Amino acid sequence: MNIIDSLRNNAEKYPSKIGFIDEETKITFQEMLNCVEKFSSSELFKNKNETIGLILENSIQDIIAYLGIINSGKIVHIIPPNITKKNFINQIKQEVDVDIKEVEIIKENIVFKTPGKLN
């Protein structure tokens, strides 16, 4: 069982249970699965190389992007948000095609069907 199978399993067993929480939002396992599947079916992943870069912070959108890339059959190259310019350039040189900007644009446009706001 991989992480996507685990998410599907939880969405099936506990569809309306809150599964993910960040500073402002909470979503159920089913909502997360829906977002991941929508993200992974994006045009972004068609005809792209195997590795996609992702600047990963601590938000639900980042989890969706991470799981969506995995679900699309690609490899995630996680890049910390506080990376130095020199280290970033060295990591990019090691990759054939890292589509960071495109993933960030799509990630910013992730819309939750029924997001829950935290108090």
Buried (B, 14 or more C-beta within 10 A) or exposed (E): EEEBEEBBEBBEEEEEEEBBEBEEBBBBBBBBBBBBBBBBEBEBBEEBEEBBBBBBEEBBBBBBBBBBBBBBEBEBBEBEEEEEEEEBEEBBEEBEEBBBEBBBEBBEEBEBEEEEEEE
